[in-house]
């Protein structure tokens, strides 16, 4: 789904999920693509929002041919949409997509897996909210709930625990 291209091409990841119905997948892709537009606007980026959802069991459907087919579809959009990895897709999957189109980001050796940076953004937003509400950004004596422990959740949990996986060190403050 391409939600908006007013400021530039739509950008959004490719999510592979075992949706119960096509209607559920369509509702999700429309919601997610709209969210990507707002996310880009809030960040001041000259891009719009888009998203790909693929219906299927990741353990059964993933293959080079599957993702190269997606790459051909993305290429057919003539640069109006740029994709990347998302739920149940990886940088390796995006390499297959890149065999058919240049309109893909998050490739190994380039921008790579966005999850650590996304998690850091959530962590920074959490600390800014604490500062605004409580006058301090300290995580000491706070209880934080994380819904979902996929790639982004994994990195966020480690940041909350005070462990920075990017530098392989503990930060000064431990949650």
C-alpha positions in Angstrom: 0.0 0.0 0.0 1.2 3.5 -0.9 -0.4 6.0 1.5 1.3 9.2 0.4 4.0 10.4 -1.9 3.5 14.2 -1.5 7.0 14.7 -0.1 8.7 11.9 -2.0 8.6 8.2 -2.6 6.7 6.0 0.0 9.0 4.1 2.3 8.0 1.1 4.4 9.0 -2.4 5.3 7.8 -5.8 4.1 5.9 -7.7 6.7 5.3 -11.4 6.2 2.4 -12.6 8.4 0.0 -15.5 8.5 -3.2 -13.3 8.3 -6.4 -15.2 8.7 -8.1 -13.3 5.8 -7.2 -11.0 2.9 -9.4 -8.4 4.6 -7.3 -8.5 7.7 -4.1 -8.1 5.6 -5.6 -5.1 3.7 -6.7 -3.4 7.0 -3.2 -3.9 8.4 -1.3 -2.7 5.3 -3.5 0.5 5.1 -3.0 1.2 8.8 0.7 0.6 8.7 1.3 2.6 5.5 -0.6 5.6 7.0 1.6 5.3 10.1 4.7 5.4 8.0 3.5 8.7 6.4 3.1 10.2 9.9 6.4 8.8 11.1 8.3 10.3 8.1 6.5 13.6 8.6 7.4 13.8 12.3 11.0 13.0 11.5 11.1 15.8 8.8 11.9 13.4 6.0 11.1 14.1 2.4 9.4 10.7 1.9 5.9 9.4 2.2 4.5 6.3 3.8 4.0 2.8 2.3 4.1 -0.8 3.5 4.1 -4.3 2.1 2.2 -7.2 3.7 2.7 -10.7 2.4 0.2 -13.4 3.5 1.7 -16.7 4.5 3.6 -18.8 7.0 7.2 -17.6 7.0 8.4 -21.1 7.7 6.8 -22.3 4.5 6.8 -19.6 1.9 10.2 -17.9 2.2 12.6 -18.5 -0.7 14.8 -16.6 -3.1 12.1 -16.8 -5.8 9.5 -15.5 -3.5 11.4 -12.4 -2.6 12.7 -11.8 -6.1 9.0 -11.8 -7.2 8.4 -9.1 -4.6 11.4 -7.2 -6.1 9.9 -7.3 -9.6 6.7 -5.9 -8.2 8.5 -3.1 -6.3 10.4 -2.3 -9.5 7.1 -2.1 -11.4 6.1 0.9 -9.2 8.9 2.9 -10.9 10.4 4.3 -7.7 7.1 5.4 -6.0 7.8 2.9 -3.2 11.0 1.8 -1.4 10.8 -1.3 0.8 12.9 -2.8 3.6 12.7 -5.6 6.2 10.0 -5.8 8.8 8.3 -8.5 10.8 9.4 -12.0 9.6 11.7 -10.6 6.9 15.5 -10.2 7.1 18.3 -8.4 5.5 19.0 -11.6 3.6 15.5 -11.6 2.2 16.0 -7.9 1.1 19.2 -9.1 -0.8 16.9 -11.2 -2.9 14.6 -8.3 -3.4 17.6 -6.2 -4.5 18.3 -8.6 -7.3 15.3 -7.2 -9.1 15.1 -3.6 -7.9 17.2 -0.8 -6.5 14.2 0.4 -4.5 15.1 -1.5 -1.3 17.0 -0.4 1.8 18.3 -2.3 4.9 20.8 -4.4 3.0 23.7 -6.1 4.8 26.9 -4.0 4.6 24.9 -0.9 4.0 22.1 0.4 6.3 21.5 -3.1 7.5 19.0 -4.2 10.1 17.0 -1.1 11.4 15.9 -2.8 14.6 18.7 -1.5 16.9 18.1 2.0 15.7 14.3 1.8 15.9 14.7 0.4 19.5 17.0 3.2 20.4 14.4 5.7 19.1 11.8 4.1 21.3 14.2 4.1 24.3 15.0 7.8 23.7 11.3 8.6 23.4 10.6 6.8 26.7 13.3 8.7 28.5 12.1 12.0 27.1 8.5 11.2 28.3 9.8 10.4 31.8 11.7 13.7 31.8 8.6 15.6 30.8 6.2 13.8 33.2 8.4 13.2 36.2 11.2 15.8 35.8 13.9 13.1 35.4 14.7 10.6 32.7 16.0 8.0 35.2 14.6 4.5 34.8 15.5 3.7 38.4 12.4 2.3 40.2 10.3 2.4 37.1 8.4 -0.6 35.7 8.4 -0.8 31.9 6.3 -3.3 29.9 7.4 -4.2 26.4 4.8 -5.8 24.1 6.5 -8.0 21.6 10.0 -9.4 21.7 10.8 -9.6 18.1 14.0 -7.9 16.8 13.1 -4.4 17.9 11.7 -5.6 21.2 14.8 -7.6 21.8 17.0 -4.6 21.4 14.7 -2.4 23.4 14.7 -4.8 26.3 18.5 -4.9 26.3 18.6 -1.0 26.3 16.2 -1.0 29.2 18.4 -3.5 31.1 21.3 -1.1 30.5 23.1 -3.2 27.9 24.1 -1.7 24.6 24.3 -4.5 22.1 25.9 -2.2 19.5 29.0 -1.5 21.7 28.7 -4.7 23.7 28.9 -2.7 26.9 26.7 -1.8 29.8 25.7 1.9 30.0 26.1 3.9 33.1 22.5 3.6 34.2 20.9 0.2 34.5 17.1 0.0 34.5 
